[in-house]
């Protein structure tokens, strides 16, 4: 049951064209889910940990590929 819910949740993300991250607090889990679903993400890293999470996620994806 839970797997089906997660799959439907992630499938909804594919309906969007782009995810714009927010300042001063990045999306964290929301950004991870969007990237996992294959949705492009645009972020503007700030100077605090909370404002740099999405940028770190994007760098990790680049490093892994």
Residue pairs with C-beta under 8 A, 6 or more apart in sequence:
9 33
10 33
10 36
10 37
11 37
13 19
13 33
13 34
13 37
13 38
13 39
14 37
14 38
14 39
16 34
16 39
17 40
18 39
18 40
18 41
18 42
19 27
19 31
19 34
19 39
19 40
19 41
19 42
20 42
21 27
21 31
21 41
21 42
21 43
21 44
21 54
23 44
23 46
23 51
24 46
24 48
24 50
24 51
25 50
25 51
26 43
26 45
26 50
26 51
26 52
26 53
26 54
26 55
27 34
27 43
27 53
27 54
28 50
28 53
28 54
31 41
31 43
31 53
31 54
31 57
32 57
34 41
35 41
35 57
35 58
35 61
41 54
41 57
41 58
43 54
43 55
43 58
45 51
45 52
45 54
45 55
46 52
